Amino acid sequence: FGESTLDLVGFGVTERFEGEAARAAAFDESLARTDGVDTDDNAADFTSQEPTPQHSTGDVEDQDDLGELSSQLSSGSSR
């Protein structure tokens, strides 16, 4: 994948993954690394779960704000 690639996750139908591809998450799920595990096998390292949006500081985003954003994006409106 190149010398600058530190890590990656491939899921669903893809040609790029480590070991085995992780299973694709359902539309209302996200993929998460299991407790920081990195065995170089995406199927073993990632599990699907309820989304827990975070920004770079690790603080969990307010779910209400995300629901509003999702509604705006699907309707084509903006603030």
C-alpha positions as CSV (number, residue, x, y, z in Angstrom):
1,F,0.0,0.0,0.0
2,G,3.0,2.2,0.1
3,E,5.6,3.3,2.6
4,S,3.5,6.2,3.9
5,T,0.5,4.0,4.9
6,L,0.5,3.4,8.6
7,D,-2.8,1.5,8.9
8,L,-6.0,0.9,7.0
9,V,-9.4,-0.7,7.3
10,G,-11.0,-2.4,4.3
11,F,-14.6,-3.6,4.7
12,G,-17.3,-5.1,2.6
13,V,-16.4,-5.6,-1.1
14,T,-12.9,-4.1,-1.4
15,E,-9.5,-5.1,-2.8
16,R,-7.6,-3.2,-0.1
17,F,-7.5,-4.6,3.5
18,E,-5.2,-6.2,6.0
19,G,-5.6,-9.9,6.4
20,E,-9.3,-10.3,5.8
21,A,-11.7,-7.5,5.1
22,A,-14.0,-6.5,8.0
23,R,-17.7,-7.1,7.5
24,A,-19.6,-4.1,6.1
25,A,-21.5,-2.3,8.8
26,A,-25.3,-1.8,8.4
27,F,-26.5,1.7,7.5
28,D,-27.1,2.5,11.2
29,E,-23.8,1.1,12.5
30,S,-20.1,2.1,12.3
31,L,-16.9,0.1,12.4
32,A,-14.7,0.4,15.5
33,R,-11.3,-1.0,16.3
34,T,-11.6,-3.5,19.2
35,D,-9.8,-2.0,22.2
36,G,-6.9,-0.7,20.2
37,V,-6.1,-4.2,18.8
38,D,-4.0,-4.3,15.6
39,T,-3.3,-7.8,14.4
40,D,-3.1,-6.7,10.8
41,D,-6.4,-8.5,10.1
42,N,-9.3,-6.2,9.6
43,A,-11.9,-8.9,10.2
44,A,-10.4,-9.6,13.6
45,D,-9.6,-6.0,14.6
46,F,-12.9,-4.2,13.7
47,T,-16.4,-4.8,14.9
48,S,-19.7,-3.1,14.0
49,Q,-21.4,-1.1,16.7
50,E,-23.8,1.8,17.3
51,P,-22.1,5.0,16.0
52,T,-20.2,7.0,18.6
53,P,-19.1,10.1,16.6
54,Q,-16.0,11.8,18.0
55,H,-13.7,14.6,16.9
56,S,-9.9,14.6,17.1
57,T,-9.9,15.3,20.9
58,G,-11.9,12.1,21.5
59,D,-15.0,13.9,22.9
60,V,-18.2,12.3,21.8
61,E,-20.3,14.6,19.6
62,D,-23.9,15.5,20.6
63,Q,-26.2,13.0,18.8
64,D,-29.0,15.6,18.4
65,D,-26.7,17.9,16.4
66,L,-25.8,15.0,14.1
67,G,-29.4,14.0,13.5
68,E,-30.2,17.6,12.5
69,L,-27.2,17.7,10.1
70,S,-28.3,14.4,8.6
71,S,-31.8,15.8,8.0
72,Q,-30.4,18.9,6.4
73,L,-28.1,16.9,4.1
74,S,-30.9,14.6,3.0
75,S,-33.3,17.5,2.3
76,G,-30.6,19.6,0.6
77,S,-30.9,22.5,3.0
78,S,-28.2,24.3,5.0
79,R,-28.0,26.7,7.9
